[in-house]
């Protein structure tokens, strides 16, 4: 047994010793995944800034936020500037902070009342809510009822499409679903930004790394 344990740790050290040279690659992929999403979201907000301000400020059909014009422009600039910073790998830790705040505000003000899922689950048995119900969180009966309601609405929509529309063409790129607009995406992006807050831009593939190499003689893994 001792020999097997020693063999395992030797293999572990050899394998991950080789992989450490690529430790910046996963962080690069996170940045390149998240950055463009934020940039496009910010650009779309800017292109429709008047509508965004109205939505932010209106208490009846919008979010009812204070200083809606200021909030709209702050959200827009944070997403555009922060997204480009992530793509380029510059100031990654610093831009992660306002972007995380933006995700929290979006989750609380725009998505929290809609639950977790971005896309409504038509089957409570395969939903994330089912997992949490195992541990006593959430109302399993309510989740089941909501899932059944979603399923019936999706079935009705498909029936209408098959009867009155070209359903094969409409479904050619994927099945129709109901947008639940929950906190799922905001929470996912927050977690990714939280990782970047601690990791920085990563080795080799970020401007932060090379600036640090240029200006500092004492580079550490947490300095970029």
GIMOHU-V393438 format. One line per field, one symbol per residue. ss: DSSP state (H for helix, E for strand, - for the rest). burial: I if it has 24 or more other ideal C-beta (glycine too) atoms within 12 Angstrom, else O. Layout:
BEGIN
ss->???
burial->???
END
This chain:
BEGIN
ss->-HHHHHHHHHHHHHHHHHHHHHHHHHHHHHHHHHHHHHHHHHHHHHH-HHHHHHHHH----------HHHHHHHHHHHHHHHHHHHHH---HHHHHHHHHHHHHHHHHHHHHHH----E----HHH-HHHHHH------HHHHHHHHHHHHHHHHHHHHHHHHH--HHHH--------E----HHHHHHHHHHHHHHHH-------HHHHHHHHH---------
burial->OOOOOOOOOOOOOOOOOOOOOOIIOOIIOIIIOIIOIIIOIIOOIOOOIOOIIOIIOOOOOOIOIOOIOOIIOIIIIIIIIIIIIIIIIIIIIOIIOIIIIIIIIIIOIIIOOIIIIIOIIIOIOOIIIIOOOOOOOOOOOOIOOIIOOIIOOIOOOOOOOOOOOOOOOOOOOOOIOIOIOIIIIIIIIIOIIOIIIOIIIIIOIIIIIOOIOOOOOOOOOOOI
END
